[in-house]
Amino acid sequence: MVTSRRLIQPKVCRDAVHGVRHLSTTQLVRSPPHPSSASVSPAVSSSSTTSKKSPLSVLPTGVLLRSFFINAVSSRPYLLSPSLYILSKISKSKSGVILNVDRNPLLRWIMKNTFYKQFCAGESGRETRSTMDLLQNLGFRGTILTYAKETVFDFHSNSSFGQGVSNSAKEGENCPSIEAWRTGNMETVNLLQEGDQLAMKLSGAGPRVTNAFAEGKAPPQQFLDALEEICSNCNARKAQILVDAESQQFQWGIMRVTIDLMRKYNTTDKALIFNTYQAYLKSTPSTLRTHMQTALDEGFTLGVKVVRGAYMASDPRGLIHDTKENTDDAYNAIAQGFLKQQYEGFGVNGRAFPASNLFLASHNKFSLVEAYKTHMSQKRQGLPTVPVGFAQLHGMSDDVSFELLKMKASDAGLETPDIYKCSTWGTLKECMAYLMRRAAENRDAVGRTVDEYAALKAELGRRMGLSA
């Protein structure tokens, strides 16, 4: 087991990055811990208690105003619901003018200057690099950058949709979708500078690849050759690769390919390749057990990126935990277990813990603050732990990101975890599926968006001289 102590989620941290909706209002309330159980109090860094200035004080005013507007919409269901409906129509629009961002200049301007700029890095290399430089100047170690093309499978409609993917090649010919995906990811790699990392969506390579994933078959050699080119270039740059979790229709095929890449590239203590594990899936502990044993048996370093999960709107509901509380417990158990090198029976009773690197992607302040504290405590006491990094999505939970940066600054002189922002680049049309998920995520984490809106409002008021 991970630990005898259970992390108790405080009510003020009601969000779920890559969030999970609750089944009923009664499930929102967590039962108080048993009097005999030990709980961990919500952590606050020393720097945050000694300074009254908000972590958001470092945000440029233009970014603050846009964030305030987006969160004003996201925190109000009567505004968010129609916005989601319109975004869904836009993301699936293939003809016509009114809802086509490539053919309607007014719609394009509105989308580009609101949702796109809030969550995406740029449509061109120059725009993207400018955004990445801004994030690094704000104190982040770098950007985890993703090329936007992807395919999403909707189990409810039994159909898939994607932006910029097609299957026009005849059997036996090189597939233009795979080539476009290769080109886009290589352009992404070329945008990376020291401190930046690559995130990959394998479904962006199109139907030949996703069909192979769904059918449990090996993907086309053209795709495997493209992967090899991308990985070898990232290896030369010392840029890690985080393979994104995607629709469950494709996920098992994606994981098979990712583990094969780990076998080849994760041969030192520092992992080059990371697989993404979604804590909201009931199967994740079992999947991790299998991959941990494989890493031990075959002698490679397991790259573990943990998220809560982002495909609730399209994946089968029965695969997902019944409540947000269950997902929070699963996420915290993985994070704390790896940081203490005691998880699912590994690291206890003489059973070895596999060489691992950890990446915690979350907007949940409680989970990340506790993880940071655990990691630093293990290091100070000379106890076993694993290398860890933290990340939040570009345009979301900036208060969490900057709070982590303040904690890191308070530990100056010590070896501390790196903090990143994750962003996506590509044309407005290509990014629509990604933007749709960000909007849906805000719907599924109303508590977080309300808290974030309040923090943004307070910082805006401070700058306008309306508050102390």
C-alpha positions in Angstrom: 0.0 0.0 0.0 1.1 3.6 -0.6 1.0 4.8 3.0 -1.0 4.5 6.2 -1.9 8.1 6.1 -4.6 9.3 3.7 -4.5 12.6 2.0 -7.8 14.4 2.9 -8.9 16.8 0.2 -10.0 20.2 1.7 -13.2 21.6 0.4 -11.5 24.7 -0.9 -9.7 22.6 -3.5 -12.7 21.3 -5.4 -11.1 21.3 -8.8 -10.0 18.4 -10.9 -7.5 19.1 -13.7 -8.6 17.1 -16.6 -11.6 17.0 -14.4 -14.3 14.5 -13.4 -18.0 15.4 -13.0 -19.8 14.2 -9.9 -22.7 11.9 -10.2 -24.9 13.8 -7.7 -24.8 16.7 -5.4 -24.6 14.5 -2.3 -21.3 13.0 -3.6 -19.7 16.5 -3.6 -19.4 16.3 0.2 -16.7 14.2 1.7 -17.3 12.4 5.0 -15.1 13.6 7.8 -12.2 11.4 8.6 -12.5 8.9 11.4 -11.2 10.4 14.7 -8.4 7.8 14.9 -7.1 8.4 11.3 -4.2 10.7 10.7 -4.8 13.4 8.1 -2.5 15.8 6.3 -3.3 19.4 6.8 -3.5 21.6 3.7 0.0 22.9 3.1 0.8 26.6 2.7 4.4 27.6 1.7 6.3 29.8 4.0 6.6 32.4 1.3 2.8 32.6 0.8 2.2 33.3 4.5 4.8 36.0 4.7 3.7 37.9 1.6 0.3 39.5 1.0 1.0 39.9 -2.7 -1.0 37.4 -4.8 1.0 34.9 -6.9 -1.0 36.4 -9.8 0.8 39.7 -9.4 3.4 38.6 -11.9 0.9 38.2 -14.8 1.0 40.8 -17.5 -2.1 43.0 -17.4 -3.3 41.9 -20.8 -3.1 38.2 -19.9 -4.8 39.0 -16.5 -7.8 40.7 -18.3 -8.2 37.9 -20.8 -8.1 35.3 -18.0 -10.6 37.3 -16.0 -13.0 37.3 -19.0 -12.6 33.6 -19.7 -13.1 32.6 -16.1 -16.1 35.0 -15.8 -17.8 32.8 -18.5 -16.4 29.5 -17.2 -17.6 30.1 -13.6 -21.2 30.8 -14.7 -23.1 27.8 -16.0 -25.7 29.9 -17.8 -22.9 31.4 -19.9 -20.7 28.3 -20.2 -23.4 25.9 -21.4 -24.3 27.9 -24.5 -20.6 28.6 -25.1 -19.9 24.9 -25.0 -22.7 24.2 -27.5 -21.3 26.8 -29.9 -17.8 25.5 -29.5 -18.9 21.9 -30.2 -20.6 23.1 -33.4 -17.5 25.0 -34.5 -15.2 22.1 -33.8 -17.2 19.7 -35.9 -18.0 22.2 -38.7 -16.7 21.0 -42.1 -18.8 23.1 -44.5 -20.7 26.3 -44.6 -19.4 29.8 -43.6 -21.0 30.9 -40.3 -19.4 28.4 -38.0 -16.2 27.8 -40.0 -13.3 29.6 -38.4 -11.3 29.5 -41.7 -14.1 31.2 -43.7 -15.8 33.5 -41.2 -13.3 36.4 -40.5 -15.4 37.8 -37.6 -15.7 34.4 -35.9 -12.0 33.8 -36.4 -11.1 37.1 -34.8 -13.3 36.4 -31.8 -12.0 32.9 -31.3 -8.3 33.8 -31.9 -8.3 36.7 -29.4 -10.2 35.0 -26.6 -10.2 31.2 -26.2 -7.3 30.5 -28.6 -4.8 33.0 -27.1 -5.8 31.9 -23.6 -5.0 28.3 -24.1 -2.8 27.9 -27.2 0.7 29.1 -28.0 0.4 30.2 -31.6 -0.5 29.4 -35.2 3.0 29.9 -36.5 6.5 29.1 -35.2 7.1 32.8 -34.5 3.9 33.2 -32.5 4.5 30.0 -30.6 8.1 30.8 -29.7 7.1 34.3 -28.5 4.6 32.7 -26.1 7.1 30.1 -24.9 9.6 32.9 -24.2 7.0 34.8 -22.2 6.3 31.7 -20.0 10.0 31.1 -19.4 10.4 34.8 -18.5 7.7 34.4 -15.9 9.8 31.8 -14.1 8.8 28.5 -15.6 11.5 26.0 -16.5 10.1 25.8 -19.9 7.0 24.8 -22.0 5.7 21.3 -22.7 4.6 21.9 -26.3 2.1 19.8 -28.2 1.3 19.8 -31.9 -2.5 20.1 -32.1 -3.6 17.5 -34.7 -5.5 14.6 -33.0 -8.4 12.3 -33.5 -11.1 11.9 -30.8 -13.3 8.8 -30.7 -16.8 9.5 -29.2 -18.2 6.2 -27.7 -21.6 7.8 -27.4 -22.0 8.4 -31.1 -19.6 5.6 -32.1 -17.7 7.9 -34.3 -14.4 9.7 -34.5 -13.5 13.2 -35.5 -10.3 15.1 -35.9 -8.9 18.3 -37.3 -6.4 18.1 -40.1 -6.4 14.3 -40.4 -7.6 12.4 -43.5 -7.1 9.0 -45.1 -6.8 9.9 -48.8 -3.9 7.6 -49.6 -4.4 4.2 -51.2 -3.2 1.0 -49.5 0.5 0.6 -50.0 1.1 4.3 -50.6 2.7 6.6 -48.1 0.0 8.2 -46.0 -0.2 12.0 -46.2 -1.8 12.2 -42.7 1.2 10.4 -41.2 3.6 12.6 -43.2 1.8 15.8 -42.0 1.9 14.6 -38.4 5.6 13.8 -38.7 6.2 17.3 -40.2 4.2 19.0 -37.5 6.0 17.2 -34.7 9.4 17.8 -36.2 8.5 21.5 -36.5 7.5 21.4 -32.8 10.8 19.8 -31.9 12.7 22.6 -33.8 10.8 25.1 -31.6 12.1 23.6 -28.4 14.9 25.4 -26.6 16.8 24.5 -23.4 14.2 23.6 -20.7 11.4 22.8 -23.1 9.8 19.4 -23.6 7.6 17.7 -26.2 4.2 16.3 -25.7 2.8 14.0 -28.5 -0.7 13.0 -29.6 -0.2 9.9 -31.6 -3.8 9.9 -32.9 -2.9 12.9 -35.0 -1.2 10.6 -37.5 -4.7 9.7 -38.8 -7.0 6.8 -39.5 -4.3 4.2 -40.5 -2.7 4.6 -37.2 -5.8 5.0 -35.0 -7.4 1.9 -36.7 -4.3 -0.1 -35.9 -4.5 1.1 -32.3 -8.2 0.2 -32.0 -7.7 -3.2 -33.6 -4.6 -4.1 -31.5 -2.4 -4.3 -34.5 1.1 -2.8 -35.2 0.9 0.7 -36.6 2.3 1.3 -40.2 6.0 1.3 -40.6 5.8 4.8 -42.0 4.5 5.9 -38.6 7.1 4.0 -36.6 9.9 5.5 -38.8 8.4 9.0 -38.0 8.4 8.2 -34.3 12.1 7.1 -34.5 13.0 10.4 -36.2 11.2 12.5 -33.5 12.6 10.5 -30.6 16.2 10.6 -31.8 16.0 14.3 -32.4 14.6 14.9 -28.9 17.2 12.7 -27.4 19.9 14.8 -29.1 18.3 17.9 -27.6 17.9 16.3 -24.2 14.2 17.2 -24.5 11.8 14.7 -22.8 8.8 13.3 -24.6 5.5 13.0 -22.8 3.1 10.8 -24.8 -0.5 12.1 -24.2 -3.3 9.9 -23.0 -6.2 9.9 -25.5 -9.5 8.3 -26.2 -9.8 4.8 -24.7 -10.6 3.4 -28.2 -6.9 4.1 -29.0 -5.2 4.2 -25.6 -4.1 0.6 -25.3 -2.4 0.7 -28.7 -0.7 4.0 -27.7 0.6 2.5 -24.4 2.1 -0.5 -26.3 4.0 1.8 -28.6 5.1 4.0 -25.7 6.4 1.1 -23.6 8.4 -0.1 -26.6 9.9 3.4 -26.9 10.9 3.3 -23.2 12.6 0.0 -23.7 14.9 1.6 -26.3 15.4 5.2 -24.9 14.9 5.0 -21.1 18.2 3.2 -20.4 19.6 5.8 -18.0 18.3 7.2 -14.7 16.7 10.1 -16.6 13.7 9.0 -18.7 13.3 10.4 -22.2 9.8 8.8 -22.8 6.8 9.2 -20.5 3.5 7.5 -20.7 0.4 9.3 -19.4 -1.7 7.6 -16.7 -5.3 8.9 -16.1 -6.2 8.7 -12.4 -10.0 8.8 -13.2 -9.8 5.4 -14.8 -10.6 2.5 -12.4 -8.0 0.4 -14.3 -5.0 2.7 -13.8 -3.5 1.1 -10.6 -3.5 -2.3 -12.4 -2.0 -0.8 -15.5 0.7 0.8 -13.5 1.5 -2.4 -11.6 2.0 -4.2 -14.9 4.2 -1.5 -16.3 6.2 -1.2 -13.1 6.9 -5.0 -13.2 7.9 -4.8 -16.8 10.3 -2.0 -16.1 11.8 -4.0 -13.2 12.1 -7.2 -15.3 13.6 -5.5 -18.4 15.7 -2.9 -16.7 14.4 0.4 -18.1 13.3 3.6 -16.3 9.6 4.0 -16.2 8.4 7.5 -17.2 5.1 8.3 -15.4 3.1 11.3 -16.2 -0.1 11.5 -14.0 -3.3 13.4 -14.9 -6.8 13.1 -13.7 -8.3 12.6 -17.2 -9.8 14.7 -20.0 -12.1 12.5 -22.1 -15.1 12.0 -19.8 -17.4 13.5 -22.4 -16.4 10.9 -25.0 -15.2 7.8 -23.1 -17.4 5.1 -21.6 -18.7 6.3 -18.2 -18.3 2.9 -16.6 -14.5 2.9 -17.0 -14.3 6.1 -14.8 -14.5 6.4 -11.0 -18.0 7.1 -9.7 -17.0 10.3 -7.8 -14.4 13.0 -7.9 -13.4 12.0 -4.4 -12.4 8.5 -5.8 -10.4 10.2 -8.5 -8.7 12.5 -6.1 -7.8 9.5 -3.9 -6.4 7.6 -6.9 -4.3 10.6 -8.0 -2.9 11.3 -4.6 -2.1 7.6 -4.0 0.0 7.5 -7.2 1.8 10.8 -6.5 2.6 10.0 -2.9 3.4 6.4 -3.6 6.0 7.2 -6.3 7.5 10.0 -4.3 7.9 7.7 -1.3 8.8 4.7 -3.5 6.0 2.6 -2.0 3.1 1.9 -4.4 0.9 -1.2 -5.1 3.2 -3.5 -3.2 6.5 -2.2 -4.8 9.0 -0.8 -2.3 7.7 -2.8 0.7 8.5 -6.2 2.2 11.7 -6.4 0.3 10.1 -5.9 -3.1 12.2 -3.6 -5.3 10.8 -0.3 -6.6 11.5 0.2 -10.3 13.6 3.1 -11.5 11.1 5.9 -12.3 10.7 9.5 -13.2 7.5 11.3 -12.3 5.6 14.2 -13.9 2.5 15.5 -12.0 0.2 17.4 -14.3 -2.7 18.9 -12.3 -4.6 22.1 -11.4 -5.4 20.7 -8.0 -3.5 22.9 -5.5 -3.8 20.5 -2.6 -2.4 17.5 -4.6 0.5 19.4 -5.9 1.5 21.3 -2.7 1.4 18.0 -0.8 3.5 16.3 -3.5 6.0 19.1 -3.4 6.3 18.9 0.4 6.6 15.1 0.3 9.4 15.2 -2.3 11.4 17.9 -0.4 10.9 16.1 2.9 12.2 12.8 1.5 15.2 14.6 0.1 16.0 16.4 3.3 15.7 13.2 5.3 17.8 11.2 2.9 14.8 8.9 2.1 14.2 7.4 -1.3 12.2 9.4 -3.8 12.0 9.9 -7.6 12.8 12.9 -9.8 9.6 14.9 -10.3 8.3 17.8 -12.3 5.0 19.8 -12.1 2.9 21.2 -14.9 -0.3 23.1 -15.4 -2.0 23.9 -18.7 -1.3 27.2 -20.3 -4.2 29.6 -19.5 -5.5 27.6 -16.5 -4.8 27.7 -12.7 -2.1 30.4 -12.9 -2.6 30.9 -9.2 -1.5 27.3 -8.6 1.5 27.6 -11.0 2.8 30.8 -9.4 2.3 29.4 -5.9 4.5 26.5 -6.8 7.1 28.9 -8.2 7.0 30.8 -4.8 7.5 27.6 -2.9 10.4 26.7 -5.2 12.0 30.2 -4.6 11.6 29.7 -0.8 13.8 26.6 -1.2 16.5 28.4 -3.1 19.9 26.7 -2.9 18.3 23.2 -2.8 17.6 20.9 -5.7 13.9 21.5 -6.3 11.4 20.2 -8.9 10.9 22.1 -12.1 7.6 23.8 -12.9 6.3 23.9 -16.4 3.3 25.2 -18.5 1.8 22.9 -21.1 0.7 24.5 -24.3 -0.6 23.5 -27.7 0.2 25.0 -31.1 -1.4 24.8 -34.5 -3.9 26.6 -36.6 -7.1 27.7 -35.0 -9.0 25.0 -36.9 -6.6 22.3 -35.8 -6.8 23.4 -32.1 -10.6 23.3 -31.9 -10.8 19.8 -30.4 -8.3 20.9 -27.8 -10.2 24.1 -27.0 -13.4 22.1 -26.7 -11.9 19.9 -24.0 -10.6 22.9 -22.1 -14.1 24.4 -22.0 -15.6 21.1 -21.0 -13.0 20.8 -18.3 -14.0 24.1 -16.8 -17.6 22.9 -16.8 -16.6 19.8 -14.9 -14.6 21.7 -12.3 -16.9 24.6 -11.4 -15.5 24.8 -7.9 -12.0 25.5 -9.4 -13.2 28.1 -11.9 -15.1 29.9 -9.2 -12.1 30.0 -7.0 -9.8 31.0 -9.9 -12.3 33.8 -10.9 -12.2 35.1 -7.4 -8.4 35.2 -7.3 -8.3 37.0 -10.7 -10.9 39.5 -9.6 -9.0 40.2 -6.4 -5.8 40.8 -8.3 -7.5 43.0 -10.9 -9.0 45.0 -8.1 -5.6 45.4 -6.4 -4.1 46.8 -9.6 -7.1 49.2 -10.0 -6.6 50.4 -6.4 -10.0 48.9 -5.4 -8.6 46.7 -2.7 -5.8 46.7 -0.1 
